[in-house]
């Protein structure tokens, strides 16, 4: 399911924000990621850098 969602998002060619607590979603779907802690951005970058 994650792969299909990623393909659909990419085919639409529009920005998309996905909020998740599941790191598998981040790794499979995202190109970029932000890590929030207590409401503040603590890390941002490629999914591999953030993971």
KETORDO-161781 format. One line per 8 residues: number of its first residue (from 1); their letters; for each residue x, y, z of N, C-alpha, C. Coordinates in nm, 3 decimals, decimal comma. Atoms other than C-alpha are relative to their C-alpha. Last residue first. Layout:
BEGIN
NUM = A = X:Y:Z:X:Y:Z:X:Y:Z; ...
***
This chain:
BEGIN
51 = XXXXXXXX = 0,009:0,132:-0,061:1,627:0,819:0,977:0,130:-0,031:0,072; 0,081:-0,010:-0,122:1,653:1,194:0,923:-0,010:-0,134:0,071; -0,072:-0,081:-0,099:1,941:1,163:0,677:-0,076:0,006:0,131; -0,113:0,078:-0,050:1,773:0,873:0,492:0,078:0,077:0,105; 0,049:0,103:-0,092:1,445:1,062:0,466:0,114:-0,082:0,057; 0,048:0,116:0,074:1,626:1,361:0,320:-0,048:-0,106:0,100; -0,088:0,043:0,108:1,650:1,661:0,545:-0,059:-0,113:-0,078; 0,065:0,001:0,131:1,505:1,809:0,862:0,103:-0,039:-0,105
43 = XXXXXXXX = -0,083:0,056:0,106:1,584:1,773:1,231:-0,080:0,001:-0,128; -0,134:0,025:-0,051:1,463:1,936:1,553:0,095:-0,054:-0,107; -0,077:0,077:0,098:1,145:2,101:1,432:0,142:-0,015:0,053; -0,109:-0,073:0,067:0,959:2,215:1,744:0,071:-0,092:-0,099; 0,052:-0,105:0,087:0,619:2,095:1,872:0,105:0,082:-0,073; 0,070:-0,099:-0,082:0,759:1,895:2,165:-0,043:0,121:-0,083; -0,006:0,037:-0,141:0,993:1,712:1,929:-0,059:0,115:0,080; 0,052:-0,096:-0,097:0,928:1,724:1,556:0,015:-0,057:0,140
35 = XXXXXXXX = 0,022:0,062:-0,130:1,139:1,540:1,301:-0,044:0,109:0,097; -0,027:-0,087:-0,114:1,108:1,668:0,947:-0,031:-0,079:0,127; 0,067:0,024:-0,127:1,129:1,449:0,638:0,041:0,106:0,102; -0,053:-0,088:-0,104:1,211:1,473:0,268:-0,077:-0,026:0,129; -0,128:-0,042:0,058:1,157:1,220:-0,010:0,076:0,085:0,101; -0,055:-0,135:0,005:0,881:1,041:0,177:0,129:0,016:-0,078; 0,079:-0,099:0,074:0,678:0,730:0,107:0,076:0,130:-0,024; 0,058:0,048:0,126:0,877:0,421:0,202:-0,062:0,110:-0,085
27 = XXXXXXXX = -0,101:0,063:0,086:1,116:0,546:0,472:-0,056:-0,035:-0,137; -0,099:-0,102:0,036:0,865:0,784:0,631:0,100:-0,057:-0,101; 0,064:-0,092:0,094:0,590:0,525:0,624:0,099:0,103:-0,050; 0,008:0,073:0,127:0,823:0,268:0,785:-0,067:0,086:-0,107; -0,124:-0,022:0,075:0,902:0,528:1,053:0,004:-0,077:-0,131; -0,053:0,127:0,047:0,540:0,520:1,167:0,123:0,026:-0,088; -0,090:0,042:-0,107:0,444:0,825:1,374:0,072:-0,129:-0,040; 0,003:0,139:-0,045:0,288:0,990:1,073:0,094:-0,019:0,119
19 = XXXXXXXX = -0,037:0,002:-0,141:0,199:1,327:0,923:-0,014:-0,144:0,048; 0,055:0,116:-0,069:0,200:1,334:0,544:0,052:0,004:0,143; -0,050:0,013:-0,137:0,251:1,659:0,358:-0,072:-0,116:0,065; 0,088:0,073:-0,091:0,212:1,653:-0,019:0,066:-0,008:0,137; -0,055:0,021:-0,135:0,356:1,876:-0,289:-0,103:-0,069:0,089; 0,036:-0,109:-0,091:0,204:1,822:-0,633:0,064:-0,028:0,136; -0,098:-0,109:0,007:0,338:1,613:-0,923:-0,043:0,123:0,080; 0,078:-0,125:-0,004:0,024:1,397:-0,941:0,089:0,123:-0,008
11 = XXXXXXXX = 0,064:-0,018:0,130:0,235:1,097:-1,053:-0,082:0,128:-0,007; -0,099:-0,043:0,100:0,462:1,135:-0,750:-0,065:0,025:-0,136; -0,044:-0,135:-0,035:0,171:1,121:-0,504:0,097:0,053:-0,106; 0,111:-0,091:0,027:0,019:0,819:-0,679:0,040:0,145:0,029; 0,012:-0,014:0,145:0,353:0,635:-0,687:-0,111:0,098:-0,036; -0,115:-0,078:0,048:0,411:0,698:-0,315:-0,010:0,025:-0,151; 0,022:-0,138:-0,042:0,059:0,579:-0,233:0,114:0,089:-0,048; 0,103:-0,055:0,086:0,109:0,262:-0,437:-0,027:0,147:0,033
3 = XXX = -0,059:-0,020:0,132:0,438:0,190:-0,261:-0,101:0,064:-0,095; -0,086:-0,119:-0,004:0,281:0,244:0,080:0,058:0,032:-0,138; 0,081:-0,120:0,000:0,000:0,000:0,000:0,086:0,126:0,000
***
